[in-house]
């Protein structure tokens, strides 16, 4: 490499080559983050407060709802279909709310 040519950062080159995300894809990414957080909360249910799982489930439902409204039909989540994911987190939220009320 000569002193006159700057080194091209491969990460910057990769980011520049990626097409920009749509609004729906941005909401899907954010919802997927909350989906992962909720899954970790479910796995560690005994160690985390149940209120955390309820809050994350409700936020995930809202974010996936926004992503669906903007046109997302497939997600990065293992369940793949946003409406199925919303249904799952709604069931988790209902079970968690019941748990909090009864205990």
N, C-alpha and C positions, 0 to 999 in steps of 0.2 A: 504494500500500500504506500503510495507516495504521500508526501506531506501536503500536497495541494488538494487532494480529494478527501472530503470528510467521510468517515465511516457511516454507512447507512444502518440505522438501528432496525433490526428485524421486527421488533414489536411495533414500532411506529409505522413501518411499511405494511405490516399485516392489518393494523387498525385503519390505515388510510385506504386499503383495498376493500374493506368490509363495507357493504351498503348500509346506510343509516337505518336505524330501527323505526318502525312505524309506532304511532301512539299505542296501538293495541299490543304490539310486541313489548313495549316498555312496561305496560301494566301486567302483561303475562310474566315478565321477568320478576317484577316486584311481588306479584302474587305467589310465584314459585318460591321466592325467598321465605315468605310467611308460611308456605306449605312445608318447607323444610324445617322451619323453626317449630311449627306445630308437631311435626313428626318426632322431632327430638324431644319435645315436651311430653308426647304420649309415651315414648319409650322410657323416659325418666319420670313417669307420673308420681312415683313414690317420693322422689327427691325434689320435685318442683311443685309450687303451689298450683292447685287446679285452676285458679283464676287466670294464670298465665295462659294455659291451654285454651280457656274460653275466649280470652281477648285475641289471641292469635287466630283462632278459628273464625271469629267474627270479622277480623281484618282480612283474612284470606278470602272469605265469602264475598266481601265487598269489592276487593281488588279483582277477583276473577269475574264478578258481575260486570265491572267496568270494562275489563278486557273482552268479555263476550259482547257487550254493547258496542264495542269498537270493532268487532269482527273476528276475534280469535276463535278458531274452531279446534285447535290442537295445542296442547301444552307440553312443557318439558316434564311435567309431573308423571309419575309412573302410571297414574290412572288415565292419562292422555286427554280425555274429554273434559273441558272446563265445567260443563253442567254436572257431570258425574263427580268431579272434584268438589264442587259447591255442595252437592248432596251429601257427600261423605263428611265434609266439615260441618254441615248443618246438623247431621246426626251426632257428631262429636260434641258440638256446642250444646245440643239438647241434653245429651247424656251428662255432660259436665255441669250444666246448670241444675239438672236434677240432683246430681251428686252434691253440689254445693248447698242446695235448699234442704235436702233430706238429712245431711250429715251436719 
